[in-house]
């Protein structure tokens, strides 16, 4: 899989851009603030409908504009598909496949697969559980695009059930309130079971790829392992070595319903939903110790990198090689980690890299450079690409 063409309009610092890309390695070179990270952010958004930098869409719309547009022509096993997303300020986003509108933007998910490694990934190890849940869910959705609808339904039911808990907790708990809560319990358990089954399957499948990637990056360190952490699921289901079973969803739904019933008095008192995948975590271990709080800075970087490389190998093993996006990460890594990442990048079908200076990119990658510059007044500067023809440069090794 590779991106043949990328177009941006009013996205971040890019007023307009039309880029022709090719398989192999391309590096966007430019000083900080010139807009090179905005390019990989846009590509990542087309793959996941989310940014790795911000939680909301509004910051991605260029200042002064009311909408932004991102599009790409994706080639997969010889077949081309065009996908476009329009981000609207104060209105619903829109999407197209081959220039034809689709009902919901999530219908484009799965057409483009990417794995993005960025400095923000350190939060996978050191950050809150929400960062790791997002990692799980985005990777699950890359493997099974229909899961995006399940996630949306789960979030909707969770909000409505939480609102009912707050109302019922403030008022006398009438039979009507509690019977309505029973209905929402059923909806929540149904959607949660599907999401939990896919998360547990992912942890099982990712486990060996993660362990192998970490051992290659930091062979002198303690072994790295992952697991699924949940306060309401039995230990046998949480074992990453356990192979997924056909009846898992039904079992998980029954467990959810039982645990929701047990937790109801506490939920009514507190007015929040205390059971469900929205409270779970991806457990990261070095040896027998949790990586968060016990891993050194170097070990944390190694674990974050191993998670991304493991995800890349997992998606690749399914038969479709994702586009690898590397956002200003080589400068953050020591020689060994740079070498391990470069080895994977050298064998990927398409790699898009951002770097401040050519020396940040390992010479063995022989990446095609595209310089990113900005022009205009200080508060309205826009980004642009300086092509190799303009700069007279062919690859990173040629750059001064």
C-alpha positions in Angstrom: 0.0 0.0 0.0 1.2 3.5 -0.8 -0.1 7.0 -1.3 0.3 8.2 -4.8 -1.1 11.7 -4.3 -1.9 13.9 -1.4 -3.9 17.2 -1.4 -4.5 19.7 1.4 -6.6 22.8 1.5 -6.8 25.1 4.6 -5.3 22.4 6.8 -3.2 23.8 9.6 -0.5 26.0 7.9 -1.2 24.7 4.4 -3.5 26.9 2.4 -3.2 24.5 -0.6 -0.9 21.7 -1.5 -0.8 19.0 -4.3 1.9 16.4 -3.7 2.8 13.5 -6.0 4.4 10.7 -3.9 5.8 7.3 -4.7 6.8 4.1 -3.0 10.0 4.1 -1.1 11.2 6.7 1.4 10.5 10.5 1.3 11.7 12.9 3.9 10.1 16.3 4.5 12.9 18.6 5.7 12.4 21.9 7.4 12.9 23.9 10.6 10.4 23.5 13.4 7.2 25.4 12.8 7.4 25.2 9.0 4.5 22.7 8.7 6.1 19.4 8.0 4.4 17.6 10.8 1.1 18.9 9.5 1.6 16.7 6.4 1.9 13.4 8.4 -0.9 14.6 10.7 -3.2 15.0 7.7 -2.2 11.5 6.4 -2.8 10.0 9.8 -6.2 11.7 10.0 -7.3 10.0 6.7 -6.4 6.6 8.1 -7.9 7.0 11.6 -10.2 10.1 11.5 -8.2 11.4 14.5 -5.1 13.5 15.1 -2.1 12.3 17.1 -1.6 15.9 18.3 -5.1 17.2 19.4 -8.4 15.7 20.5 -10.7 18.0 18.5 -10.8 18.8 14.8 -11.1 22.6 15.1 -7.3 23.3 15.5 -6.6 21.5 12.2 -8.7 24.1 10.2 -6.4 27.0 9.1 -7.0 30.2 10.9 -9.5 32.3 9.1 -11.0 29.4 7.2 -14.4 27.7 7.9 -13.4 24.3 6.6 -10.3 22.2 5.8 -10.0 19.4 3.2 -7.6 16.5 3.1 -7.5 13.9 0.3 -5.3 11.1 -1.0 -5.1 8.6 -3.8 -4.2 5.3 -2.2 -2.8 2.4 -4.2 -3.3 -1.1 -2.8 -2.3 -4.2 -4.8 -2.6 -2.2 -8.0 -6.0 -0.8 -7.2 -6.5 2.9 -6.8 -9.0 4.6 -4.5 -9.4 8.3 -3.8 -10.5 9.3 -0.3 -11.3 12.9 0.8 -12.4 14.3 4.1 -13.8 17.8 4.7 -13.5 19.2 8.3 -16.1 21.8 9.1 -16.1 24.3 11.9 -19.4 24.0 13.8 -20.8 21.4 11.5 -20.6 17.7 10.7 -17.5 16.5 8.7 -18.0 15.0 5.3 -16.2 12.3 3.3 -16.0 11.0 -0.2 -14.7 7.8 -1.9 -13.8 8.2 -5.5 -15.4 11.7 -5.4 -18.8 10.2 -4.4 -20.2 11.3 -1.0 -20.6 8.7 1.7 -23.1 8.8 4.6 -20.5 8.9 7.3 -16.8 9.7 7.3 -16.0 6.4 9.1 -16.9 4.6 5.8 -13.4 5.5 4.5 -11.7 3.7 7.3 -9.6 0.7 6.2 -8.8 2.2 2.7 -5.6 3.7 4.0 -3.6 2.0 6.8 -0.8 3.8 8.5 1.5 3.4 11.5 2.7 6.6 12.9 5.6 7.0 15.3 6.0 10.4 16.9 7.5 12.0 20.0 4.0 12.1 21.5 4.2 8.3 21.7 6.1 8.5 24.9 2.7 9.1 26.5 1.8 5.5 25.6 4.2 4.4 28.4 4.1 7.4 30.7 0.7 8.8 30.1 -2.8 8.1 31.3 -4.8 4.9 30.4 -6.8 6.9 27.9 -3.7 7.1 25.7 -3.3 3.3 25.7 -7.0 2.7 25.1 -6.8 4.9 22.1 -3.8 2.9 20.8 -5.7 -0.3 21.2 -8.9 1.0 19.6 -7.2 2.6 16.6 -5.3 -0.6 15.9 -8.4 -2.7 16.4 -10.2 -0.5 13.9 -7.4 -0.7 11.4 -7.8 -4.5 11.5 -11.6 -4.4 11.5 -13.0 -1.1 10.2 -16.6 -1.9 11.2 -15.5 -1.6 14.8 -15.6 2.2 14.3 -19.4 2.0 14.4 -19.3 -0.2 17.5 -17.1 2.4 19.2 -19.4 5.2 18.3 -22.5 3.3 19.5 -20.7 2.4 22.8 -19.8 6.0 23.4 -23.3 7.2 22.7 -24.9 4.6 25.0 -22.3 5.4 27.7 -23.2 9.1 27.6 -26.9 8.4 27.8 -26.6 5.9 30.6 -24.3 8.2 32.6 -26.9 11.0 32.2 -29.6 8.7 33.5 -27.4 7.6 36.5 -26.9 11.2 37.5 -30.6 11.9 37.2 -31.6 8.8 39.1 -29.0 9.4 41.7 -30.4 12.9 42.5 -34.0 11.9 42.6 -36.0 9.1 44.2 -35.1 6.0 42.4 -38.5 5.1 40.8 -39.2 1.8 39.2 -39.4 3.7 35.9 -35.8 5.0 36.3 -34.5 1.6 37.1 -36.3 -0.2 34.3 -34.9 2.3 31.9 -31.5 1.7 33.3 -32.0 -2.0 32.7 -32.5 -1.3 29.0 -29.4 0.8 28.8 -27.4 -1.9 30.6 -28.3 -4.3 27.9 -27.2 -1.9 25.1 -24.0 -1.1 26.9 -23.2 -4.8 27.5 -23.8 -5.7 23.8 -21.5 -3.0 22.4 -18.9 -3.5 25.2 -18.7 -7.2 24.4 -17.7 -6.7 20.8 -15.2 -4.0 21.7 -13.7 -6.1 24.5 -13.4 -9.2 22.3 -11.5 -7.3 19.7 -9.2 -5.7 22.3 -8.4 -9.1 23.9 -7.8 -10.6 20.4 -5.5 -7.7 19.6 -3.4 -8.1 22.8 -3.1 -11.8 22.1 -1.9 -11.2 18.5 0.3 -8.2 19.2 2.1 -9.9 22.2 4.8 -11.8 20.2 5.4 -8.9 17.8 5.9 -6.5 20.7 8.2 -8.9 22.5 10.3 -9.4 19.4 10.5 -5.7 18.6 11.6 -4.8 22.1 14.2 -7.5 22.3 15.8 -6.3 19.0 15.8 -2.7 20.2 17.0 -3.3 23.8 18.5 -6.8 24.1 20.2 -6.0 27.4 16.9 -4.9 29.0 14.3 -6.9 30.8 11.8 -8.6 28.5 8.8 -6.5 27.5 5.3 -8.0 27.7 1.7 -6.6 27.5 -1.6 -7.6 29.0 -5.1 -6.3 29.3 -6.0 -4.8 32.7 -9.7 -4.9 33.8 -11.2 -5.0 37.2 -14.3 -7.0 36.2 -13.0 -9.6 33.8 -11.8 -13.0 35.1 -8.0 -13.7 35.0 -8.4 -16.5 32.4 -9.8 -14.1 29.9 -7.0 -11.6 30.5 -4.2 -14.0 29.8 -2.5 -12.7 26.6 -1.5 -16.3 25.8 -5.1 -17.4 25.6 -6.3 -17.8 22.1 -9.6 -16.1 21.3 -12.7 -18.4 21.2 -15.9 -18.2 19.0 -18.1 -17.7 22.1 -16.1 -14.9 23.7 -18.6 -12.1 22.8 -21.5 -13.9 24.4 -19.5 -14.7 27.5 -18.2 -11.1 27.8 -21.8 -9.7 27.4 -23.0 -11.9 30.2 -20.1 -10.8 32.4 -20.8 -7.2 31.7 -24.5 -7.5 32.5 -23.6 -9.3 35.8 -21.0 -6.7 36.8 -23.3 -3.8 35.9 -25.9 -5.2 38.2 -23.4 -5.6 41.1 -22.0 -2.1 40.6 -25.4 -0.3 40.2 -25.8 0.9 43.9 -22.3 2.5 43.7 -23.0 3.9 40.3 -26.3 5.5 41.4 -24.5 7.0 44.4 -21.7 8.5 42.3 -23.6 9.2 39.1 -21.0 7.6 36.8 -20.5 4.3 35.0 -18.0 2.2 36.8 -17.9 -0.9 34.6 -16.8 -1.2 31.0 -14.0 -0.9 28.5 -13.8 2.9 29.0 -12.2 2.2 32.4 -9.7 -0.5 31.2 -6.0 -0.2 30.4 -3.3 -1.8 28.3 -0.7 -3.2 30.8 2.9 -2.6 29.8 5.5 -4.7 31.8 9.3 -4.9 31.9 10.1 -8.1 33.6 7.5 -8.2 36.4 7.4 -4.4 36.9 5.0 -2.0 35.2 6.8 0.2 32.7 5.0 3.3 33.9 7.0 4.5 36.9 9.7 1.9 36.7 11.1 2.2 33.2 14.1 4.6 32.5 13.8 7.2 29.9 15.6 5.0 27.4 13.4 2.0 28.2 10.3 4.1 27.9 11.3 5.2 24.4 12.2 1.6 23.5 8.8 0.4 24.7 6.9 3.1 22.7 8.9 2.3 19.6 8.3 -1.5 20.1 4.6 -0.9 20.3 4.6 0.9 17.0 6.9 -1.6 15.3 4.9 -4.4 16.7 1.7 -2.8 15.3 3.4 -2.4 11.9 4.5 -6.1 11.8 1.0 -7.2 12.9 -0.8 -5.3 10.1 1.8 -6.4 7.6 1.3 -10.1 8.6 -2.3 -9.7 7.5 -1.3 -9.1 4.0 -1.5 -5.4 3.6 1.6 -3.3 4.4 0.7 0.0 6.0 2.3 3.3 5.2 5.0 4.1 7.8 4.9 7.7 9.1 8.0 8.8 11.2 7.5 12.3 12.7 10.7 13.8 14.0 11.7 10.7 15.9 15.2 9.9 14.6 16.6 12.9 16.5 15.1 11.5 19.7 16.7 8.1 19.4 20.1 6.8 20.3 22.2 4.8 17.7 20.7 1.4 18.5 17.1 2.5 18.3 17.8 4.5 15.2 19.3 1.4 13.6 16.4 -0.8 14.6 13.8 1.7 13.2 15.9 2.3 10.0 16.0 -1.5 9.4 12.2 -1.7 9.4 11.8 1.5 7.4 14.3 0.2 4.8 11.9 -2.8 4.0 8.6 -0.9 4.1 6.8 -0.2 0.9 6.3 3.5 1.6 7.9 5.6 4.4 7.2 9.3 5.0 9.6 11.0 7.4 9.9 14.4 8.9 13.2 15.8 10.1 14.7 19.2 10.9 18.1 18.5 9.2 19.4 15.8 6.9 21.7 14.4 9.6 18.7 13.3 11.6 17.8 10.6 9.0 20.1 7.5 8.8 22.0 7.7 5.6 21.2 4.1 4.7 17.6 5.0 4.1 18.4 7.1 1.0 15.2 9.1 1.2 14.0 11.5 -1.4 14.0 15.0 0.2 11.3 17.6 -0.1 12.0 20.8 1.7 9.1 22.5 3.6 9.3 26.3 4.0 6.9 29.0 5.1 6.1 32.4 3.5 3.9 35.4 4.3 3.4 37.6 7.3 4.2 36.3 10.8 0.6 35.7 11.9 -0.5 34.4 8.5 2.4 32.3 7.3 1.6 29.4 4.9 3.7 26.3 4.2 4.9 25.3 0.8 7.1 22.5 -0.7 10.4 23.3 -2.4 10.8 20.5 -4.9 14.1 18.7 -5.6 14.3 20.6 -9.0 14.2 23.9 -7.2 16.8 22.9 -4.6 19.0 20.8 -7.0 19.1 17.9 -4.5 18.4 14.2 -5.1 18.6 12.4 -1.8 19.4 12.9 1.8 22.9 11.7 1.3 23.5 14.6 -1.2 22.3 17.3 1.2 24.9 19.5 2.8 
